[in-house]
Amino acid sequence: MARIVGVELPDNKRILFALPRIYGIGRSTAEDICEALGIDPMQKLGELTPDQINTLQDYITAHYKVEGDLRREVAMNIKRLMDIKCYRGIRHQRGLPVRGQRTRHNARTRKGPRKTVGAKKGKR
């Protein structure tokens, strides 16, 4: 398994599908990286030489913010919103949808499982 930017990538996958396992790299970014380095995106990761893997890692670290740096930046952006107590920050604090979705019937992903109200009925 090749280790790129601190992430173990499987050797049996094609480069185009292995690179998106890195947080911050998607399919289109993976295509752009392969095109810039002149690597065939349909080549398997295990077929790359160690020099090609090193150039791939150097290119990614030089041109893209990925993994820990990106996660830290996103977390700091959310924390900033919560600190200034703007609408979006309050929605993050309360665990509600942030981007204007309705909450009357849906939003179970953000709100969690339903909380039942009232006691259960006993035997009659």
Sequence and secondary structure as in RCSB ss.txt:
>XXXX:A:sequence
MARIVGVELPDNKRILFALPRIYGIGRSTAEDICEALGIDPMQKLGELTPDQINTLQDYITAHYKVEGDLRREVA
MNIKRLMDIKCYRGIRHQRGLPVRGQRTRHNARTRKGPRKTVGAKKGKR
>XXXX:A:secstr
 EEETTEEE TTSBHHHHGGGSTT  HHHHHHHHHHHT  TTSBGGGS HHHHHHHHHHHHHH   HHHHHHHHH
HHHHHHHHTT HHHHHHHHT  SSS   SS  HHHH S    S      
